[in-house]
Amino acid sequence: MSPLITSSYFSDFMSPVSPSNHNVHDKTSPFYQISTWDSLRNNITTIINKINSNSNAKIKDIILDLLELNLIRGRGIFCRSVLTSQMSRPEFTHVFAALVALVNSIFFEVGQLFIRRIVWQFKSAYKRNDNPQLLNTVRFIAHLVNQKVVHGIIAIEILTVLLEKPSEFRVTTAVRFLVECGSMLQDVLPNKLYGVFDLFCGILYEGRFGKNAEFMIKKLLAIRKRDFQVYPANRQPELDFVEDEDKLTHEVSLDEDIDPEFSLDVFKLDPYFAMNEKFYEGMKKDLIFDDEESDEDQESGSDIESDEESEGDQASSGKVSNSDTRSSHSSDSANSDENGRKRKRN
């Protein structure tokens, strides 16, 4: 593995010689690589910060902007930017989850890193009793379960952890979490979900917590009785950008020793930088070409349909004219037969 390039190393390296004396086009030089890294970090952060309540219809545009950047190299920056932005703007969690789902369908390794990061974040917040981060993290995980980015087993594990050693905050957090993704869990893991509701009923029976927790549990039981119809997994179809056959689901457990790979968030000198950049450029062209082809297929499909409709109209009009021709021929032959009979009688 290449050594970590710190700021002190870089300043020491550059101090004897002015940067202007370096060949900025030399892709093996630290000066070139660190400048492209800074640009990559700034661009990814700027694009993620554009996400807001009006981003539902613009997620694909945001993806196209991200594809212009090397997301493989910047996957650590991407994950950190999304998690940081979601913490500061939790009301847009569903939009962030849709973005992660779309990126995951294109770059499996980016989605895999993101899942490891968010599970690590949950475990960290739980140990530190960081309630705001804990609430926002489980909310994000719930939407990722609904988007099928992560398997529902992690949701069952989170609910079990929250309810095994409950506090009023943990109980209400578990209720909010289950309201978000309960419909999906009921479809994929009904037996395990039944055990979670046993824990809720036990807490309700013991009555150890305040009226707020009791009220929320009763409301959750009422929602479950109606099969989560009020809170379906796919509440916003316009954010379901990935076809079912293209969805990639990660399986992870709280019991795993998770490495969040924070080293990917900082600059490292890459001896194969030029080759890796060229590889990503080829991948990017293929992705954009495939997207353009699908758009062209849709357009050609609509053109074919319109052509078929016009041909159908022409065919129907042709049938009418042929029938008219046949009727005119039959009337002409009838008139000629009548005239022949008159001549014979005369």
NURO-316292 format. One record per residue (C-alpha): x, y, z; residue in one letter; residue number from 0. Coordinates in steps of 0.25 Angstrom, whole numbers, always signed. Example, Ala and Ser with C-alpha at 12.3 -4.5 7.8 and 13.67 -1.06 7.14 Angstrom:
REM NURO-316292
   east  north     up  residu  num
    +49    -18    +31       A    0
    +55     -4    +29       S    1
REM end
This chain:
REM NURO-316292
   east  north     up  residu  num
     +0     +0     +0       M    0
     +5    +14     -3       S    1
     +9    +22     +9       P    2
     +0    +33    +13       L    3
     +3    +47     +8       I    4
     +1    +57    +19       T    5
     +1    +72    +18       S    6
    +15    +73    +25       S    7
    +21    +63    +15       Y    8
    +15    +71     +4       F    9
    +20    +84     +9       S   10
    +34    +78    +11       D   11
    +34    +72     -2       F   12
    +31    +85     -9       M   13
    +39    +94     -1       S   14
    +52    +93     -8       P   15
    +46    +96    -22       V   16
    +34   +105    -26       S   17
    +22    +98    -31       P   18
    +23   +105    -44       S   19
    +36    +98    -47       N   20
    +29    +85    -46       H   21
    +22    +78    -58       N   22
     +8    +79    -54       V   23
     +4    +69    -65       H   24
    +13    +58    -59       D   25
     +2    +49    -53       K   26
    +12    +42    -45       T   27
    +16    +55    -37       S   28
    +10    +58    -24       P   29
     +7    +72    -28       F   30
     -2    +67    -40       Y   31
     -9    +56    -32       Q   32
    -12    +65    -20       I   33
    -18    +76    -28       S   34
    -27    +66    -35       T   35
    -31    +60    -21       W   36
    -35    +74    -16       D   37
    -43    +77    -28       S   38
    -50    +63    -27       L   39
    -53    +66    -12       R   40
    -59    +80    -15       N   41
    -67    +75    -27       N   42
    -73    +63    -20       I   43
    -77    +72     -8       T   44
    -83    +83    -16       T   45
    -92    +73    -24       I   46
    -97    +66    -11       I   47
   -100    +79     -5       N   48
   -109    +82    -17       K   49
   -119    +72    -12       I   50
   -132    +78     -6       N   51
   -147    +76     -6       S   52
   -147    +79    -21       N   53
   -137    +68    -25       S   54
   -147    +57    -27       N   55
   -147    +59    -42       A   56
   -132    +64    -42       K   57
   -126    +51    -36       I   58
   -122    +46    -50       K   59
   -116    +59    -54       D   60
   -108    +59    -41       I   61
   -103    +45    -44       I   62
    -99    +50    -58       L   63
    -91    +60    -51       D   64
    -85    +50    -41       L   65
    -81    +41    -53       L   66
    -72    +52    -59       E   67
    -64    +50    -46       L   68
    -56    +38    -42       N   69
    -65    +32    -32       L   70
    -57    +20    -30       I   71
    -45    +28    -25       R   72
    -54    +38    -18       G   73
    -63    +27    -11       R   74
    -59    +31     +3       G   75
    -62    +45     +0       I   76
    -75    +42     -6       F   77
    -80    +34     +6       C   78
    -75    +44    +16       R   79
    -82    +55     +9       S   80
    -95    +48     +8       V   81
    -95    +44    +23       L   82
    -91    +58    +27       T   83
   -102    +65    +18       S   84
   -112    +55    +23       Q   85
   -109    +58    +38       M   86
   -111    +73    +35       S   87
   -123    +71    +26       R   88
   -130    +59    +31       P   89
   -143    +63    +25       E   90
   -137    +59    +11       F   91
   -133    +45    +16       T   92
   -142    +39     +5       H   93
   -135    +46     -6       V   94
   -121    +43     -1       F   95
   -125    +28     +0       A   96
   -130    +29    -14       A   97
   -117    +35    -19       L   98
   -109    +24    -11       V   99
   -118    +13    -18       A  100
   -115    +18    -32       L  101
   -100    +19    -29       V  102
   -100     +5    -23       N  103
   -106     +0    -36       S  104
    -95     +5    -44       I  105
    -83     +4    -34       F  106
    -85     -8    -25       F  107
    -72     -5    -17       E  108
    -77     +9    -14       V  109
    -90     +4     -9       G  110
    -83     -7     +0       Q  111
    -74     +4     +6       L  112
    -86    +13     +9       F  113
    -93     +1    +16       I  114
    -81     -2    +25       R  115
    -80    +13    +28       R  116
    -94    +15    +32       I  117
    -95     +2    +41       V  118
    -82     +6    +47       W  119
    -88    +20    +50       Q  120
   -100    +13    +57       F  121
    -91     +5    +66       K  122
    -83    +17    +69       S  123
    -95    +25    +73       A  124
   -101    +14    +81       Y  125
    -89    +12    +89       K  126
    -87    +27    +92       R  127
   -102    +30    +94       N  128
   -102    +40    +83       D  129
   -117    +41    +82       N  130
   -118    +51    +70       P  131
   -108    +43    +62       Q  132
   -115    +30    +66       L  133
   -129    +35    +61       L  134
   -124    +40    +48       N  135
   -116    +28    +45       T  136
   -127    +18    +47       V  137
   -136    +27    +39       R  138
   -126    +26    +27       F  139
   -124    +11    +29       I  140
   -139     +9    +28       A  141
   -140    +16    +15       H  142
   -128     +8    +10       L  143
   -136     -5    +14       V  144
   -148     +0     +6       N  145
   -139     +3     -6       Q  146
   -133    -11     -5       K  147
   -119     -6     -4       V  148
   -117    -14     +9       V  149
   -124    -26    +14       H  150
   -135    -25    +24       G  151
   -128    -34    +34       I  152
   -120    -22    +39       I  153
   -133    -15    +42       A  154
   -137    -27    +51       I  155
   -124    -27    +58       E  156
   -125    -12    +60       I  157
   -139    -13    +66       L  158
   -134    -24    +75       T  159
   -122    -16    +80       V  160
   -131     -4    +83       L  161
   -142    -12    +91       L  162
   -133    -22    +98       E  163
   -128    -11   +107       K  164
   -139     -1   +105       P  165
   -140    +13   +110       S  166
   -151    +23   +106       E  167
   -143    +29    +95       F  168
   -139    +15    +89       R  169
   -153    +10    +90       V  170
   -158    +22    +82       T  171
   -147    +22    +72       T  172
   -150     +7    +70       A  173
   -164    +11    +67       V  174
   -161    +22    +57       R  175
   -151    +12    +50       F  176
   -161     +1    +49       L  177
   -172    +11    +44       V  178
   -162    +14    +33       E  179
   -158     +0    +28       C  180
   -169     -9    +35       G  181
   -176    -11    +22       S  182
   -163    -17    +15       M  183
   -160    -25    +27       L  184
   -173    -31    +27       Q  185
   -172    -36    +13       D  186
   -158    -41    +14       V  187
   -156    -45    +29       L  188
   -170    -47    +35       P  189
   -166    -58    +45       N  190
   -154    -49    +51       K  191
   -163    -37    +51       L  192
   -173    -45    +59       Y  193
   -162    -47    +70       G  194
   -159    -32    +70       V  195
   -174    -29    +73       F  196
   -173    -38    +84       D  197
   -163    -29    +90       L  198
   -172    -17    +88       F  199
   -183    -24    +95       C  200
   -175    -28   +107       G  201
   -170    -13   +108       I  202
   -184     -9   +108       L  203
   -189    -19   +118       Y  204
   -178    -15   +128       E  205
   -182     +0   +127       G  206
   -168     +4   +131       R  207
   -168    +16   +122       F  208
   -176    +29   +120       G  209
   -189    +32   +113       K  210
   -182    +36   +101       N  211
   -175    +23    +99       A  212
   -188    +15   +102       E  213
   -196    +23    +92       F  214
   -186    +21    +81       M  215
   -185     +6    +83       I  216
   -201     +5    +83       K  217
   -201    +14    +70       K  218
   -190     +4    +64       L  219
   -199     -8    +67       L  220
   -211     -1    +60       A  221
   -202     +2    +48       I  222
   -198    -13    +48       R  223
   -212    -18    +49       K  224
   -215    -10    +36       R  225
   -203    -17    +30       D  226
   -195     -4    +29       F  227
   -204     +1    +18       Q  228
   -203    +15    +22       V  229
   -188    +14    +22       Y  230
   -184     +6    +10       P  231
   -169     +3     +6       A  232
   -170    +10     -7       N  233
   -177    +23     -3       R  234
   -171    +31    -14       Q  235
   -170    +24    -27       P  236
   -163    +35    -34       E  237
   -151    +32    -25       L  238
   -150    +18    -29       D  239
   -140    +19    -41       F  240
   -134     +5    -41       V  241
   -142     -7    -47       E  242
   -143    -19    -38       D  243
   -134    -27    -47       E  244
   -123    -17    -45       D  245
   -124    -15    -30       K  246
   -112    -20    -23       L  247
   -114    -23     -8       T  248
   -103    -24     +2       H  249
   -104    -33    +14       E  250
    -97    -28    +27       V  251
    -98    -31    +42       S  252
    -96    -23    +55       L  253
    -88    -35    +60       D  254
    -77    -33    +49       E  255
    -64    -26    +51       D  256
    -67    -14    +41       I  257
    -56     -6    +35       D  258
    -61     +7    +31       P  259
    -48    +10    +23       E  260
    -47    +25    +27       F  261
    -33    +24    +20       S  262
    -41    +26     +7       L  263
    -45    +40    +11       D  264
    -30    +46    +10       V  265
    -20    +47     -1       F  266
    -11    +36     -4       K  267
     +0    +36    -15       L  268
     -5    +26    -26       D  269
     +7    +20    -34       P  270
     -4    +15    -44       Y  271
    -11    +28    -45       F  272
    -11    +29    -60       A  273
    -15    +15    -62       M  274
    -27    +16    -52       N  275
    -32    +29    -58       E  276
    -31    +23    -72       K  277
    -39    +11    -67       F  278
    -50    +20    -61       Y  279
    -51    +29    -73       E  280
    -54    +16    -82       G  281
    -64    +11    -71       M  282
    -71    +25    -71       K  283
    -72    +25    -86       K  284
    -79    +11    -86       D  285
    -89    +16    -75       L  286
    -92    +29    -83       I  287
    -93    +21    -96       F  288
   -103    +11    -90       D  289
   -111    +22    -84       D  290
   -112    +29    -97       E  291
   -116    +16   -104       E  292
   -127    +13    -94       S  293
   -132    +28    -97       D  294
   -131    +25   -112       E  295
   -138    +12   -111       D  296
   -150    +19   -103       Q  297
   -151    +29   -114       E  298
   -150    +19   -126       S  299
   -161    +11   -118       G  300
   -170    +23   -118       S  301
   -167    +25   -133       D  302
   -170    +11   -136       I  303
   -183    +12   -129       E  304
   -187    +25   -136       S  305
   -183    +18   -149       D  306
   -191     +6   -146       E  307
   -203    +15   -143       E  308
   -201    +22   -156       S  309
   -200     +9   -164       E  310
   -212     +4   -157       G  311
   -220    +17   -161       D  312
   -215    +15   -175       Q  313
   -219     +1   -175       A  314
   -233     +4   -170       S  315
   -235    +15   -180       S  316
   -230     +5   -191       G  317
   -240     -5   -187       K  318
   -251     +5   -188       V  319
   -246     +9   -202       S  320
   -246     -5   -207       N  321
   -260     -8   -202       S  322
   -264     +4   -209       D  323
   -257     -1   -222       T  324
   -264    -14   -220       R  325
   -277     -8   -219       S  326
   -276     +1   -231       S  327
   -271    -11   -239       H  328
   -283    -19   -235       S  329
   -293     -8   -238       S  330
   -286     -6   -252       D  331
   -287    -21   -255       S  332
   -302    -21   -251       A  333
   -305     -9   -260       N  334
   -298    -16   -272       S  335
   -306    -29   -269       D  336
   -319    -21   -269       E  337
   -315    -14   -282       N  338
   -312    -27   -289       G  339
   -325    -33   -285       R  340
   -333    -21   -290       K  341
   -325    -22   -304       R  342
   -329    -37   -305       K  343
   -344    -34   -302       R  344
   -343    -24   -313       N  345
REM end
